[in-house]
Amino acid sequence: MAYEAAAEGNMDPVLLRLYEVGAVKSNLAAYVEDGFATRRDVYYAEDECIEELVPRLGELLDHLGVAAYCKAPMLSDQLWKEFVGTLDTFDSDMTIGGL
């Protein structure tokens, strides 16, 4: 039902194809045994989808609308600098092994 709704809606066709490939991979032996696909074809199709999606990853993530809920410091330079500023630092004059 969810797949059909996504297919009828405005879901990115490459994401749908990647989902289909994942479904086939979940029972790949049966598809290969019955002659519907070869392992090479399935992994090639997956690779094609990923190659097309990776350059658009930022755009795809932006469409999820979750930015307001993301608080990880590595998401921006400013947040990272603030986080690093809170970390304890340690130093020593000791040398190890004559280095």
C-alpha positions as CSV (number, residue, x, y, z in Angstrom):
1,M,0.0,0.0,0.0
2,A,2.7,2.5,0.9
3,Y,4.6,1.6,-2.3
4,E,1.6,2.1,-4.5
5,A,0.8,5.4,-2.8
6,A,4.4,6.6,-3.4
7,A,4.3,5.5,-7.0
8,E,1.0,7.3,-7.6
9,G,2.3,10.4,-5.8
10,N,5.2,12.6,-6.5
11,M,7.9,10.2,-5.1
12,D,11.2,10.4,-7.0
13,P,11.3,7.6,-9.5
14,V,15.0,6.8,-8.7
15,L,14.1,6.3,-5.0
16,L,11.3,4.0,-6.0
17,R,13.6,2.0,-8.2
18,L,16.1,1.8,-5.3
19,Y,13.3,0.5,-3.1
20,E,12.4,-2.1,-5.7
21,V,16.0,-3.3,-5.9
22,G,16.1,-3.5,-2.2
23,A,13.0,-5.7,-2.2
24,V,14.5,-8.0,-4.8
25,K,17.8,-8.2,-2.8
26,S,15.9,-9.2,0.3
27,N,15.1,-12.5,-1.5
28,L,17.7,-12.4,-4.3
29,A,18.3,-16.2,-4.4
30,A,14.7,-16.8,-5.4
31,Y,14.8,-14.2,-8.2
32,V,18.0,-15.6,-9.5
33,E,16.9,-19.2,-9.2
34,D,13.7,-18.5,-11.1
35,G,15.6,-16.7,-13.8
36,F,14.0,-13.2,-13.2
37,A,17.3,-11.6,-12.6
38,T,21.0,-12.1,-12.2
39,R,23.0,-11.0,-9.2
40,R,25.0,-8.8,-11.5
41,D,21.9,-7.1,-12.9
42,V,20.5,-6.4,-9.4
43,Y,23.7,-5.0,-8.1
44,Y,24.2,-2.9,-11.2
45,A,20.7,-1.5,-10.9
46,E,21.4,-0.6,-7.3
47,D,24.7,1.0,-8.2
48,E,22.9,3.1,-10.9
49,C,20.4,4.4,-8.4
50,I,23.0,5.3,-5.9
51,E,25.2,7.0,-8.4
52,E,22.2,9.1,-9.4
53,L,21.1,9.9,-5.9
54,V,24.3,10.7,-4.1
55,P,24.9,14.0,-5.9
56,R,21.3,15.0,-4.9
57,L,21.5,13.8,-1.3
58,G,21.4,17.3,0.2
59,E,18.4,18.2,-1.8
60,L,16.6,14.9,-0.9
61,L,17.3,15.4,2.8
62,D,16.1,19.1,2.7
63,H,12.8,17.9,1.4
64,L,12.3,15.8,4.5
65,G,11.9,19.0,6.6
66,V,13.7,17.7,9.6
67,A,16.3,20.5,10.0
68,A,14.5,22.0,13.0
69,Y,14.9,18.7,14.8
70,C,18.6,18.2,14.0
71,K,20.8,19.4,16.8
72,A,24.1,17.5,16.1
73,P,27.1,19.8,16.3
74,M,28.7,18.6,13.1
75,L,25.8,20.1,11.1
76,S,27.4,23.5,10.9
77,D,30.7,25.1,11.4
78,Q,29.3,27.4,14.1
79,L,27.7,24.5,16.1
80,W,30.9,22.5,15.8
81,K,33.1,25.4,17.0
82,E,30.8,25.9,20.0
83,F,30.9,22.2,20.8
84,V,34.7,21.9,20.5
85,G,34.9,24.9,22.9
86,T,33.1,22.9,25.6
87,L,35.6,19.9,25.5
88,D,38.3,19.5,28.1
89,T,41.8,19.8,26.9
90,F,44.9,18.0,28.3
91,D,48.6,18.7,27.6
92,S,52.0,17.5,28.8
93,D,55.6,18.3,28.3
94,M,56.5,14.6,28.4
95,T,58.1,13.0,25.4
96,I,57.6,9.3,24.5
97,G,60.4,7.1,23.3
98,G,62.8,10.0,22.4
99,L,60.6,11.3,19.6
